[in-house]
Amino acid sequence: MVRDAFMQEVVSPDQEPITPFLSRARDLYEQAGMSTVLVAGSSGAFFHIADTVLQMDQYKPVDITERAPERYCHSHLPSKNPWYHGHLADH
């Protein structure tokens, strides 16, 4: 699903045979028109590629799209890593 910072340091991208889903999710939509619904409990690793972020609050969905990605991107993403960012590394 995702290559965390530790794995990025230990295993170089040219030795990694598996492309993380995180690097392909946006491409699936832009190139194939395929949307993704991803349920990831207690992980914000996918916020920065999400168009919509829903939080379950006592079994009711709450749209937190406006606040979640901004907070996550500023504090958790490695600054320059094409394997982690996928298409975002070019921007």
Secondary structure in CASP SS format (residue, H / E / C, confidence):
PFRMAT SS
TARGET T0000
AUTHOR 0000-0000-0000
METHOD secondary structure of the structure
MODEL  1
M C 1.00
V C 1.00
R C 1.00
D C 1.00
A H 1.00
F H 1.00
M H 1.00
Q H 1.00
E H 1.00
V H 1.00
V C 1.00
S C 1.00
P H 1.00
D H 1.00
Q H 1.00
E C 1.00
P C 1.00
I C 1.00
T C 1.00
P C 1.00
F H 1.00
L H 1.00
S H 1.00
R C 1.00
A H 1.00
R H 1.00
D H 1.00
L H 1.00
Y H 1.00
E H 1.00
Q H 1.00
A H 1.00
G C 1.00
M C 1.00
S C 1.00
T C 1.00
V C 1.00
L C 1.00
V C 1.00
A C 1.00
G C 1.00
S C 1.00
S C 1.00
G C 1.00
A C 1.00
F C 1.00
F H 1.00
H H 1.00
I H 1.00
A C 1.00
D C 1.00
T C 1.00
V C 1.00
L E 1.00
Q E 1.00
M E 1.00
D E 1.00
Q C 1.00
Y C 1.00
K E 1.00
P E 1.00
V E 1.00
D E 1.00
I C 1.00
T C 1.00
E C 1.00
R C 1.00
A H 1.00
P H 1.00
E H 1.00
R H 1.00
Y H 1.00
C H 1.00
H H 1.00
S H 1.00
H H 1.00
L C 1.00
P C 1.00
S C 1.00
K C 1.00
N C 1.00
P H 1.00
W H 1.00
Y H 1.00
H H 1.00
G H 1.00
H H 1.00
L H 1.00
A H 1.00
D H 1.00
H C 1.00
END
